[in-house]
Amino acid sequence: MRRWLAAATLVVLAACGGDQPEDQIELDDDEREITDDEAARLAETLVTNRELGGADFQITSRLPNGDTATLEGEVDWADLSGRATVTTSAGPAAVAEVVWTETDVYERIPDLTDLAAQVGDDIDWVSRRPDPDGRDIDAMIEVLLGLSAQDVDNAVLIQQEPGTAHLRTDEVASQGVAVDVFRYGTGTILWLEQDGTTMWRFESLSNDRPLVADLFDHGQRTIEIPDAVPAESVAELYDAAVGLDP
C-alpha cells in the first residue's frame, strides 16, 4: 500500500502523523485488530482495482484556502488515464474539465477559450506536464492513480502497521453494497466489499487536507484523449485564465 500512501501525502501532508509513538497506539473499544484474512484482503485490493480495469469516481479534497475541490468522472487503471469535471465549493473552477494520462494533463478552460477567441484563435483544450507538487488537481489525480497496483502488498506488514484496525461494518447506501471499513495505520481508511477485495471508498484523515474518493460501477474504461495545444505555447492566456485555481 505504499504507492497510494505516497500519493496521498501529496494532498494530505502529515496524514500518517500522530502524537503517540507508533508502538503505543491503542485501539478504541469498538475497534479491533485485523485478522490474517482481512490483512490478505487489504493486500490484494489495489491489484483488484487494476484487474477490474477502472471505475467511476468522485474525489473531494480540501484546498489550502479552506474551499474544497471535487473531481467527478472515470478512471482507467489499466492505462493509467482518466477524465473528470472539476468544481469547487466556491463555484465553478477555472479548469472545467480535465483528462490525464501518465505523462500529460489536458484541460478545458472556458475563460482561456474566450480569451483566445478575442485574438482570433480557436482553442478548446490545452496540454501540460503533470505537477502533483504544485497543482491540487494533479495531486488528486495522483491519488486516484495510486489506487491500483500490479503486485499484491505484504499482508504481514499491513497487519503489523501500528493503528491498523477493523472499524465497523457499513453500507454504500447508493449502491446497496455491504462493506467492511478498515483503517490502515493512522492516516487512511478503506471501505472494502464485505468478504471481498473490491474498494468502494478511500479516505485520508489529515486534519489540514482531508480527502475522500468514492468509487462506483467498477469495470473497463476507455478514455478519449482530446486534441490540444501545449499550454506553454499560450502561456500568457493560460496564466490569465487559470491563475492559482486550483
LUMGU-465412 format. One record per residue (C-alpha): residue in three letters; chain; residue number from 1; z, y, x. Coordinates in steps of 0.02 Angstrom, whole numbers, padded with zeros to 5 digits, always signed. Layout:
N
ALA	A	NUM	Z	Y	X
...
END
This chain:
246
MET	A	1	+00000	+00000	+00000
ARG	A	2	-00002	+00113	+00149
ARG	A	3	-00176	+00177	+00105
TRP	A	4	-00127	+00256	-00060
LEU	A	5	+00041	+00312	+00009
ALA	A	6	-00051	+00406	+00145
ALA	A	7	-00171	+00479	+00017
ALA	A	8	-00031	+00531	-00098
THR	A	9	+00058	+00628	+00037
LEU	A	10	-00092	+00744	+00046
VAL	A	11	-00042	+00804	-00127
VAL	A	12	+00141	+00767	-00144
LEU	A	13	+00208	+00820	+00026
ALA	A	14	+00376	+00734	+00052
ALA	A	15	+00353	+00608	-00087
CYS	A	16	+00446	+00471	+00005
GLY	A	17	+00587	+00579	+00066
GLY	A	18	+00769	+00563	+00013
ASP	A	19	+00943	+00619	+00056
GLN	A	20	+01012	+00446	+00090
PRO	A	21	+00969	+00343	+00245
GLU	A	22	+00843	+00209	+00199
ASP	A	23	+00967	+00067	+00223
GLN	A	24	+01090	+00145	+00100
ILE	A	25	+00979	+00167	-00053
GLU	A	26	+01066	+00098	-00207
LEU	A	27	+00980	+00048	-00369
ASP	A	28	+01036	+00115	-00537
ASP	A	29	+01121	-00002	-00660
ASP	A	30	+00961	-00025	-00762
GLU	A	31	+00855	-00062	-00608
ARG	A	32	+00841	-00225	-00512
GLU	A	33	+00763	-00290	-00354
ILE	A	34	+00588	-00360	-00375
THR	A	35	+00556	-00547	-00368
ASP	A	36	+00438	-00636	-00249
ASP	A	37	+00310	-00649	-00388
GLU	A	38	+00322	-00464	-00428
ALA	A	39	+00302	-00418	-00244
ALA	A	40	+00145	-00525	-00239
ARG	A	41	+00077	-00434	-00392
LEU	A	42	+00108	-00265	-00312
ALA	A	43	+00024	-00327	-00153
GLU	A	44	-00133	-00376	-00249
THR	A	45	-00154	-00227	-00366
LEU	A	46	-00265	-00121	-00251
VAL	A	47	-00381	-00269	-00222
THR	A	48	-00385	-00299	-00410
ASN	A	49	-00443	-00119	-00436
ARG	A	50	-00583	-00143	-00311
GLU	A	51	-00636	-00309	-00389
LEU	A	52	-00638	-00232	-00563
GLY	A	53	-00757	-00102	-00492
GLY	A	54	-00693	+00059	-00569
ALA	A	55	-00609	+00141	-00717
ASP	A	56	-00600	+00295	-00825
PHE	A	57	-00457	+00406	-00769
GLN	A	58	-00356	+00563	-00797
ILE	A	59	-00260	+00631	-00648
THR	A	60	-00148	+00784	-00654
SER	A	61	-00061	+00869	-00508
ARG	A	62	+00046	+01024	-00493
LEU	A	63	-00033	+01163	-00390
PRO	A	64	+00059	+01273	-00263
ASN	A	65	+00063	+01418	-00388
GLY	A	66	+00151	+01310	-00518
ASP	A	67	-00001	+01279	-00628
THR	A	68	-00072	+01104	-00647
ALA	A	69	-00249	+01042	-00615
THR	A	70	-00323	+00895	-00711
LEU	A	71	-00474	+00789	-00666
GLU	A	72	-00542	+00679	-00805
GLY	A	73	-00688	+00561	-00780
GLU	A	74	-00734	+00396	-00700
VAL	A	75	-00712	+00320	-00528
ASP	A	76	-00818	+00188	-00442
TRP	A	77	-00707	+00095	-00318
ALA	A	78	-00848	-00018	-00261
ASP	A	79	-00949	+00130	-00193
LEU	A	80	-00801	+00250	-00172
SER	A	81	-00878	+00380	-00286
GLY	A	82	-00837	+00466	-00449
ARG	A	83	-00866	+00606	-00571
ALA	A	84	-00744	+00718	-00667
THR	A	85	-00722	+00877	-00766
VAL	A	86	-00593	+00998	-00698
THR	A	87	-00468	+01102	-00797
THR	A	88	-00305	+01191	-00759
SER	A	89	-00154	+01233	-00864
ALA	A	90	-00206	+01416	-00848
GLY	A	91	-00378	+01381	-00924
PRO	A	92	-00549	+01330	-00859
ALA	A	93	-00562	+01303	-00671
ALA	A	94	-00692	+01389	-00563
VAL	A	95	-00761	+01216	-00525
ALA	A	96	-00805	+01147	-00697
GLU	A	97	-00865	+00977	-00639
VAL	A	98	-00855	+00877	-00479
VAL	A	99	-00946	+00724	-00412
TRP	A	100	-00900	+00639	-00249
THR	A	101	-00944	+00504	-00125
GLU	A	102	-00854	+00455	+00034
THR	A	103	-00949	+00588	+00131
ASP	A	104	-00987	+00729	+00008
VAL	A	105	-00915	+00829	-00136
TYR	A	106	-01033	+00902	-00266
GLU	A	107	-00976	+01045	-00376
ARG	A	108	-01044	+01128	-00532
ILE	A	109	-00980	+01307	-00533
PRO	A	110	-01037	+01412	-00683
ASP	A	111	-00997	+01579	-00601
LEU	A	112	-01099	+01532	-00448
THR	A	113	-01245	+01484	-00559
ASP	A	114	-01234	+01654	-00644
LEU	A	115	-01221	+01749	-00480
ALA	A	116	-01369	+01654	-00408
ALA	A	117	-01474	+01692	-00562
GLN	A	118	-01444	+01878	-00533
VAL	A	119	-01534	+01864	-00365
GLY	A	120	-01670	+01751	-00432
ASP	A	121	-01602	+01582	-00376
ASP	A	122	-01582	+01428	-00486
ILE	A	123	-01426	+01334	-00428
ASP	A	124	-01334	+01208	-00536
TRP	A	125	-01240	+01107	-00404
VAL	A	126	-01182	+01137	-00226
SER	A	127	-01125	+01007	-00099
ARG	A	128	-00998	+01015	+00041
ARG	A	129	-00895	+00903	+00153
PRO	A	130	-00728	+00838	+00085
ASP	A	131	-00575	+00941	+00134
PRO	A	132	-00420	+00848	+00068
ASP	A	133	-00304	+00951	+00177
GLY	A	134	-00371	+01117	+00113
ARG	A	135	-00430	+01087	-00066
ASP	A	136	-00322	+01021	-00208
ILE	A	137	-00471	+00941	-00296
ASP	A	138	-00513	+00843	-00138
ALA	A	139	-00333	+00788	-00115
MET	A	140	-00330	+00720	-00293
ILE	A	141	-00494	+00630	-00261
GLU	A	142	-00419	+00555	-00103
VAL	A	143	-00276	+00484	-00206
LEU	A	144	-00398	+00406	-00330
LEU	A	145	-00500	+00326	-00191
GLY	A	146	-00338	+00263	-00112
LEU	A	147	-00301	+00159	-00267
SER	A	148	-00416	+00019	-00207
ALA	A	149	-00424	-00089	-00052
GLN	A	150	-00518	-00238	+00018
ASP	A	151	-00365	-00329	+00084
VAL	A	152	-00206	-00387	+00000
ASP	A	153	-00049	-00297	+00059
ASN	A	154	+00101	-00384	+00137
ALA	A	155	+00212	-00437	-00007
VAL	A	156	+00363	-00465	+00106
LEU	A	157	+00356	-00287	+00172
ILE	A	158	+00337	-00219	-00004
GLN	A	159	+00490	-00316	-00060
GLN	A	160	+00589	-00254	+00090
GLU	A	161	+00545	-00069	+00067
PRO	A	162	+00709	+00022	+00026
GLY	A	163	+00709	+00087	-00151
THR	A	164	+00579	-00034	-00218
ALA	A	165	+00632	-00096	-00390
HIS	A	166	+00580	-00157	-00561
LEU	A	167	+00623	-00011	-00675
ARG	A	168	+00581	-00071	-00850
THR	A	169	+00451	-00146	-00966
ASP	A	170	+00346	-00020	-01062
GLU	A	171	+00182	+00000	-01154
VAL	A	172	+00024	+00101	-01128
ALA	A	173	+00025	+00157	-01309
SER	A	174	-00155	+00220	-01315
GLN	A	175	-00218	+00051	-01253
GLY	A	176	-00089	-00064	-01332
VAL	A	177	-00054	-00142	-01162
ALA	A	178	+00119	-00206	-01112
VAL	A	179	+00164	-00161	-00933
ASP	A	180	+00298	-00184	-00801
VAL	A	181	+00349	-00021	-00718
PHE	A	182	+00392	-00031	-00532
ARG	A	183	+00450	+00095	-00404
TYR	A	184	+00383	+00070	-00229
GLY	A	185	+00503	+00145	-00102
THR	A	186	+00573	+00308	-00167
GLY	A	187	+00412	+00405	-00190
THR	A	188	+00292	+00314	-00307
ILE	A	189	+00291	+00222	-00473
LEU	A	190	+00160	+00097	-00530
TRP	A	191	+00127	+00029	-00704
LEU	A	192	+00053	-00146	-00694
GLU	A	193	-00007	-00252	-00839
GLN	A	194	+00134	-00369	-00885
ASP	A	195	+00122	-00531	-00785
GLY	A	196	-00039	-00466	-00706
THR	A	197	-00104	-00354	-00567
THR	A	198	-00209	-00226	-00662
MET	A	199	-00145	-00049	-00630
TRP	A	200	-00132	+00070	-00778
ARG	A	201	-00037	+00215	-00702
PHE	A	202	+00008	+00284	-00531
GLU	A	203	+00143	+00417	-00515
SER	A	204	+00206	+00519	-00368
LEU	A	205	+00385	+00578	-00379
SER	A	206	+00382	+00733	-00270
ASN	A	207	+00484	+00875	-00345
ASP	A	208	+00363	+01003	-00274
ARG	A	209	+00195	+00920	-00310
PRO	A	210	+00212	+00781	-00440
LEU	A	211	+00055	+00686	-00483
VAL	A	212	+00010	+00562	-00621
ALA	A	213	-00150	+00460	-00629
ASP	A	214	-00187	+00360	-00787
LEU	A	215	-00322	+00225	-00783
PHE	A	216	-00420	+00158	-00932
ASP	A	217	-00565	+00043	-00975
HIS	A	218	-00573	-00043	-00805
GLY	A	219	-00744	-00107	-00754
GLN	A	220	-00901	-00073	-00654
ARG	A	221	-00963	+00106	-00644
THR	A	222	-01123	+00188	-00584
ILE	A	223	-01107	+00370	-00531
GLU	A	224	-01263	+00477	-00533
ILE	A	225	-01269	+00598	-00387
PRO	A	226	-01338	+00770	-00434
ASP	A	227	-01468	+00868	-00339
ALA	A	228	-01376	+01004	-00246
VAL	A	229	-01394	+01141	-00117
PRO	A	230	-01272	+01148	+00029
ALA	A	231	-01127	+01265	-00009
GLU	A	232	-01141	+01338	+00166
SER	A	233	-01317	+01398	+00126
VAL	A	234	-01248	+01508	-00013
ALA	A	235	-01080	+01543	+00068
GLU	A	236	-01057	+01720	+00002
LEU	A	237	-01096	+01670	-00177
TYR	A	238	-00986	+01516	-00159
ASP	A	239	-00836	+01614	-00095
ALA	A	240	-00856	+01745	-00232
ALA	A	241	-00865	+01613	-00369
VAL	A	242	-00731	+01493	-00310
GLY	A	243	-00605	+01595	-00213
LEU	A	244	-00448	+01489	-00196
ASP	A	245	-00463	+01397	-00363
PRO	A	246	-00405	+01261	-00349
END
